[in-house]
Amino acid sequence: MASSTTDGYARGKWRAWLTVVGAFFMQFSVIGFMSAFGVMQAYYVRTFLSHSSASAISWIGSIQTLLDLTLGAFLGPLLDRGYLRHVLIGGSVIFVICHFLLSLAQPQHYYQVLLSQGIGMGLGMGSIFLPTSVLVSQHFHKKKALAMGIVPAGGSLGAVAFSIALNYLFNGPLGFGWAIRIIAFICLGLLLVGNLLLFDARPATQPTAVPGIQEKPPGTLTAGRTDDEDAATKTDRTSGDPEEAAAPRPPLLDRRYACILVQGFLTGLGLWFPPSYVQLFAEQHGVGRELSFYSLAILNAANALGRVLPNWLGDRWGALAVYVPCLVVGSVLQFALLGCTTAYGLVLFTVFYGFFSGTAVSLYLPAVASISADGADVGKRMGIALFPVGIGALVGTPIGGALIGHDYVWWKGVVFAAVTGLAGAAVAGSALVRGPCRR
């Protein structure tokens, strides 16, 4: 057995953690900007797209989130066949180009913002989020959940930085166009550095043949296999442990995996309602304007902690065992949004909800991995698992916006988001009680 297997890393410690740093920078850029959409929602409602309803504007962020999550369902097979680097570079180029195109959008031209930010940047985000997560998971045999929590924490910290920067730039002398261009240049630099720091998880001793035809090392997540490998696999299955000999079932025939898919949809319906509307809610309820500006930054700072600490616990106790209680707490906390009518209430809500909503995101893919059999196409399973979350995010936030309406009846949207979250937690709990999961 190679030493890289015994020390817990596919290609060594330095390559693994440099890949984590590179993926961190990339998600800081793309997921950070996406997670700061609450600032743009408030700005669009007040000024830039004031002729459009809050529900219509929220579709921009929802489509962006949909593509960020669901594009992985189509990219998963490509990642398993070795095209990960191509996907990442292509996604980076699309994201940056559409970012600069957004800076050219004109006030009250809704379709321009929808095309450049919602669809264009969403395609770039979707080409980066899952590939970076899959690549990090391939590098680690141990501490996988921790590493996969550090990477999305970059998105939360990026949201802190971008939400503060956008608030000041939008309300400064530069205007919308140059505010977006400044952020686009920052993202360009981060994506360039991030791509350079990524390492392939395949051992350096392996020849670089055509993906899907070359011989793969044991443990490599791949969908393409040669005839010799298939024959060797069949021999191992007939001569080894019966449990190890059983081939992994197709993802949709796995009951616990199906439960996670349903949970992902239900959680996605309500998870992004508070981040999308908390700043607008605070402004409308008389909370100081400066604190309202910082509300999303505080939420995302706590979100970053929620993406690391619970994942560390997930490595010890099991990802799904930690995930379910955090889903319950986060959903119950959504009711507390109605108490954000004072400065103290706003800070307490953003800190606690930010932490547990971070867990709802960062432990989702480790939970999928924990119920996946050894040798399964993990890239494909992760990609499929993100699809229902994206569908939930697509329709959930606009539904919440439609429920609060033009008169801003906030309790309707809050109750919808919280109840769907609790329903998702219940479904995930059923997956937990169906049997033990791998840590």
Protein Blocks (a to p, Z undefined) as FASTA:
>chain_A
ZZklmnopanbjklmmmmmmmmmmmmmmmmmmmmmmmmmmmmmmmmmmmmbcfklmmmmm
mmmmmmmmmmmmmmmmmmmnopmmmmmmmmmmmmmmmmmmmmmpcehilklmmmmmmmmm
mmmmmmmmmmmmmmmmmmpmghklmmmmmmmmmmmmmmmmmmmmmmmmmmmmnommlmmm
mmmmmmmmmmmmmmmmpccfbdfkbccddehkaccdehiacfbdcfklmmmmmmmmmmmc
fklmpccddfklpmklmmmmmmmmmmmmmmmmmmmmmmmmmmmnopafklmmmmmmmmmm
mmmmmmmmmmmmmmmnopklmmmmmmmmmmmmmmmmmmmmbfklmmmmmmmmmmmmmmmm
mmmmmmmmmmpcehiafklmmmmmmmmmmmmmmmmmmmmmmmnomnopaklmmmmmmmmm
mmmmmmmmmmmmnoccdZZ
